[in-house]
Amino acid sequence: MKAETVPCSTILLLITLYILQGVIIGFISAIPLYLDSRGAKWQEQGTFNFVVYPFSLKLAWAPIIDAVYITRFGRRKTWLLPIQYLLGIILFTLSFFLTQLIEELNIKYLTCIFFLVYVLLASQDICVDGWALTLLTNYNLQWASTCQTVGQTTGRFIGYTILMTFESANFTNRFIRQPFLLTERSYGLFTIDQFIRLWAVAFILVSTIIALCKREKQENNHLNICQTYLSIFKLFKKTCIRQLTCLLLVSPIGYAATYAMTSLVLKKYGVSKETLGLLGIPLIFVKILIPFCVTKTNRPLTWYNRAYLPRLVMCILIAIFICFTPYILSQWYFYPILICLLILNESLVYLMLVSRVGFYARISDPCIGGTYITLLSMLGNLGASLSSSSVLYAAAWIKSDKLAYPILVGICFLFGCLWLFAQFRTMVRLQALPIEKWHLLSVPIVLDKISSETPELYSKEQEQQNMINASAIHD
């Protein structure tokens, strides 16, 4: 039996939704650089970092999105469309006073506003992740990870790199206005307010197109809210879930300092915002190609395991190089070497990311698809958020900014090595478990080998599986 080819319309839909999500995530990740330009301190940066926590807490409301919906409207569209319309309205309103909040370093207001935006983005992510499992039921589920990574990567590139590059007056005057003999201005090709206003309109437009043109396949979810919440506790009774939880919460500590501090440290050493944006251009190709390279793998967690130690080594190499930045910043070879180091690092980052998310999709029980994959994503995001916040607050305790970065990278490296030594065998063992061991009810299943010649048989088997799962949870 051979797997069916995923329809291009399905891939395009998922990638578009993830791009919208990625643009705003990338935009918010650029805000700390604008705050730094206004003199924000490490502690203030740590406070703003709390805006990302909704992605680590979304399990609290994921079962509601999974269980409550209007059948006629669609299980995922019931929530997806109102969320995206609300995001568009909030971002459009924010665009009229965002610059003022940044200039005044109004950290509390910025944190509250973007925390709400992240809550909506996390809710949108729950809808799209669950919808992806449904849309790709008869296909290779690794495509769910590929669509997410490609879409979010493209979106973050637009929201971070494009924004910081073309919002810069210096870059725009030098490389766009001067070559075309245009009058130089004190602002870039667009302002930060205009940028976010454009994407607010994009959210509303895409939502309208989906509402009018995309019909959602009917899903018969037999679980109510209480049963869906109860399923989370049942999952944690499984030893494999508890072991995976430990892995996801602790593993980010090894590269937390590099992830949270590298861009800020480069900026403190004199690398401009627009230059940091330009550094992301060669990385975008790596970020998009890597997901397609592991689309057909049947051992995603094994790839995650193999890439961990090389990523720790890259963190050390990047830290060593950045320590010499004040002495070699003006040399011609500084940026080529930095770009090569970043390309190698991002290759490992995205290999681990795609492998991890692909593993989520493979083991998630379709009966509670949105909640299951949200649970796993939340654990990974929570581990990254906690480690990043801890590193930023720890940096504030070290009086010398020049010493904070290398010291924390070194400490994280040691913790990462200890974690890998302790958990290596566990990851191998978890990868070897049969898929049904991860589901609420252990019923043997076969993934990624759905015959295109027997769709009716598969539909009947899937319906029987859903009824069995629902009955087990109810009991």
N, C-alpha and C positions, 0 to 999 in steps of 0.2 A: 504494500500500500504506500502511496506517496502523499505528501502533504499538499494541500491546495495553495495556489498562489494568492497572496494577500491582495485584494482589490486596491487600485491606486487611490480611489476615492476615500477609502477608509484610512489609508496612510496620510493622505492630504488633510483630512479632517482632524486627525489626532495631532499631527505636526502643527497645524494652524493654532489649535487650542493651547498647545504647549508653548508655542512662540509667544502668544499673548501673555501667558504666565511668566515666561522667561524675561520678556522686555521689562516688566515692572520689577521683577527680582533683581535684574541687572541694574536698573535705574536706582533702586534703593541701596544696592551695594556700592554705588558711586557717591551717595550722599556723604559718607564719612570723609571722602577726599575734599568735598566742598566745605565741610565743617572744619577740617584741618586747615584749609586756606584762611579760615576766619579765626584760627588760634585755638581750636578745641583741644582739650587735654585728654590724656589717656583715659581718665576716669569718665569723662563725658562721652568718649567713644564707646566705653564699656556699657554706659547707660543706654545709648542708642542701639547697641547690639541686641537689646531685649526685643526689638521689633521682629526678629526672626523666630521668636519662640512659638508663635501659633503653629508653625509647621511641626513643632515637636509636641504640641498639645492637641492636635486635631482629632485624635482618637476619641476625645471627650464628646464630640458631636458627630463623628462619622457614622455610628449606627443609626442616628436619626435620618441622615441623608440616605442611608442604605434601605431603611425600612419604611419611611413615610414618603409617599409620592402619589401623584394623580395618574392612575393607570392609562387613561385615555391620552394624556399629554406625554407620557413617557417617564420611565423610572429616573433617568439621568437628566432629561431636559426640564423636569419639574423644578430642580434646584439650579442647574447650570445657567439657564437663561436669566432668572432673577438676580443671581449672584453677579453675573457679568454686566448686566444693566446697572446694578448698584455700583460696581467698581467704576464703570464709565462715568457715572454721575459724580462720585466722590473725587475721582482724579481730575475731572473737568473743573470742579469747584476749587480744588486745591491749587490748580495751576495759576490762579489769580493772586495768591499771596505766598507761594512757596519760597520765592527769592527773599522776601522780607524775613521770613522765619529763619532762613539760613544765615542771612547777614546779621541778625540779632542773636544768633546762637541760642535760639529758643529750643533747647534740647527736649524739654518736657513735652511741649506741644508737638514737636516733630515725632517724638517717640510714640505718643498716643495716637496720632493720626496714622502713621505708617504701621503701627501695631494693628489697627483696625483693617487697614488695607491688606496686611498679611493674613489676618483672619479670613477675609474673603478669598484671597488667593489660595489658602490652604483648603477652604471649602470647595473651590473650583477644582483643585487638584484631586480631591476625593471623588468628585463626579467624573472627571476625565479618566482617572485610573480605573474606576469601576466600569465605565463605559468601554474602555479599551479591552478589558477582559471579555466583555460580551461580544464586541465587534470581532475579536480575534479568536473566538471559541473554537472554530473549525480550522485554525491555522497555527503556525508556529508562534507561541506566546512570547518568544524572545523579541518579537517585533514590537511588543508593548514597551520594552526597555529602549529599543532603538528609536522609536518615535518620540518617546519622552526625552531622551538625551539629545537627539538632533534638534528637536523643537526648542527645548529649553536653552540649549547652547546657542542656537541662532538668535533667540530672543535676548539672551544675556549679552551677546555680542552687540546687538543693536542698542540695548538699554545702557550698556556700560561703555564699550569702545566707541561706537558711533557718536554717542552723546558727548563724551569728553573730548573727542577729536574735533568735531565740527561745531561744538558750542564754544570752543576756544577762539578768541579774537585773533590771537597771535598766529595760530595755524591757518585760519581762514584767510587772513590778510596776506600771509606769506605764500601759500600754495594755491589759493583760489582767486583772490581778488587781484593780486599783483600780476600773475600770468595773463589774466584776461583784461588787464588795464581798467579794473573797476576801482571805485573810490574806497579807500580803507575806512573801516568802521571800528568803533570801540567794543563791538560785540561780534560774536561768531555768525555762522550761517543761520543759526537759530538760537533762541534762548532756552534755558531749562524749562521755563514755563510753557513755551510753545511746543516743546518736545512732548511733555506729559499731556498737553491738551490734545495733540494729534492722536496719541494712543488711547486717550479716553474715548475719542470718537470711533477709533478702530474697534474697541470693545463693543460699543453699541451697534456698530454696523455688522460685525461678524455675528453677534447674537441674533440680530434681525434676520440675517440670511439663513442661519440654522433653524430658527423658528419657522420660516416660510418654506424652506427647501428640503430639510432633512427629517425624514420619518424614522422614529426610533422603533426597533423591534420590540414587540411586547415581551415582558419578562414576568413570570409568575413567581414572585417571592413569597414563600409561605411563612416567613418569620416576621413577627411584630417587633416593636422597639425593645421590649423586655427580653425577648428571646435573642435578639441580635446582641444586646449588651451582655447577656448571659454567655453567649458564644465566646466572648473575649476571655472570660474566666475559664471556660472549658479549654480554650487553647493553651492557657498558661499551666494547665495540669499536665501538658505534654512536656516531657524532659527536653525534647529537641527544641521546642519554642523557648524554654528557659535558657538553654545553652546559647541559642542564637541571640537572645536578648542581651546576654552578657557580652557577646562578641561585638554587637552593634553599639552598645553604650561605651565600651572602653577603647575600642580600636582607634577612634579618631585622635586620641591623646598623642599618638606618635608624631603626627604632622600638624598639630593644632597651631603652634607658633608660626610656622611657615604659612599656613592658610590665612591666619587672622592678621598678621603683622607685616608681611613682605611689602605690599603696596604702600602702606603707610610709612614704613622705614625708608623706602626708596624716595618717597616724596620729601621726607625730612632731610635727606641727603642731597636734594636739589633737582630730582627728576620731576618735571612738570606733569600736571594732570593730563594734558593732551598727549604727552609722550607715553605716559602709562596706558592711555587709550590705544595709541598706535602699536604698542607692544602686543596688544591682543589680536591684531590683524593676522600675523602668521600663525597664531595659535588656533584660530577658528577652523583651519583646514584639518588640523589634528583632531580637534574636538568632534568634528562631523564624520571623519573617516573611521576613527576607532570604533564607534558603535556598529558600523556595517561589517567590520572585520570579525566581530564575535557574534553575529546574528545567528549562526547555525550551531553554536557550541551547545553541548549537552551537559557541560560541567562548569557553569558560571562561577560557583564558589571556589573552585580550584584555581581559576584565573585570578580571582581576588586574593587568594592566599599567596600565589606566586609573585604578585606585584607589590606586596606590602613591604618587604625588606628593601627592594630597589627604591621604593618611594622614600623610605627613611633615609637611605644614603643620599638621594637627591636633595633632601631637605638640608643635610649637612653641607653639601657642595654649594648650594645656593646661599646658605648663611655665610660661608667662608668668602665667597665672591662678593657678597654685598658688604661685608666688613671692609673691603678694600675700595668700595665705591668712592669715598671722598678723595682718594689718591689717583684713581684712574678714570673718573667720570668724563674727563675731557679728552681721553684717548680714543682713537678711532675704533679700537677693538672692543671697547666696553659693551656697546649695544649688541654687536654680533654674538659675543660670548653669552651675554645675558639672555638673548633670544633663544640660543641653542639650549641653555639650561632650562629655560621655561618650557620649551617644546618637549624636552625629555620628561620633565616633571608632569606636564599636562597629559602626555601620553599615558603615563602610569595612573594619574588621577582618573582619567576617563575610562581606562581599562577596568579599574576597580569599581567605578561608579556603574558602568553598564553591566558588569558582571553581577554586582550586588542587586541592582534593580531587576535584572533578568531572573535572578534566583527568586526574588519576591514573586514575580509573575508566574513562575513555574510551580511554586508550592502553594499559592493562594487557592483557597477553596471557593469556587464560583458561587456557592450558596450564599456567602457573605463577602463577595469579591471586594467591594469598596472598603469595608471595614477591615478585612484581613490585610490587604496591601497597605492600607493606611496605618495599621498597627506596626507593620514592619518598617515602613518609611518613617513613621514617627520616632521609632527607636533609633534609627540611624541619624535622623536630624537632631534628636535630643542629645545624642552623644557628641555630635559636632558642635552644637550650640553651647553646651555646658563647657566643653574643653576650650572653645574660642573665648567665651566670657571669662573663664578662669585665667587664661593666658593674658588677656588685656588688663584685668585687674592686678595680676601679678606684676605686669610691666610697670604699673603705677607705683609699686612698692620699691622698685629698683630706681635709685635716684638718677643714674646715668642712662639716658636714652640710647647711647652708643653700646652700652653693655647689655641692656635688657634683651635685645633681639638674639644675639648669639648665645647668651646664657639660657634663655628659655627654649631655644631650638635644641640645644644640647641636652637639657633636662627631658624634653619631650622625646628625643631620640632614644635615650636610655629607657624611658618608660615603654616606648614602642617595642624595643628589642625584648624586654622582659615579657611583654604581653604576647608577642609572637612565639617566643619559646614556650610559654605556658599553654597557648591555645592552638598551636599548629595541628596537633592530632585531632582536636575537636572539630576543626573546620573540615578536615579530610573525612571524618566520620559522618558529619552532617550532610556532606555532599553525596555520600554513598547511600543515604536512607532512601527507600522507595517513596515516591510522591504521596501515596495514600497515607503514609505515616504522619504527614503534616495536616491532613484534613480532619474535620470534626468526627467523621466516621470512616474507619479504614476499609475502603472498598477498592480493590485493584482497578487501576485505570491506566490508559495508554495515552501519552501526550505527544503532540506534534506529528502524529502518523494517521491522521484522519483521511480515509479514502474519499476521493472525489466521486467515486462510483456508488457510495452507500450513505448519502446524506440523511435519508429517512431513518435508517437503522441507527445512526448516531443520535438523531433527534430523540428517538424513543428511549435510547439508553440514557441520554442526558436528563430527560424528564423523569425517568425512574430514579436516577441518582439524586436529583433535587428532592424528590418525594421522600426518599430514604433519609437524606440529611435532615430535612425538616422534621420528620417524625422523631428522629433520634434526639434532636435538640428539644423538641416539645416534651418528650419523655424525661 
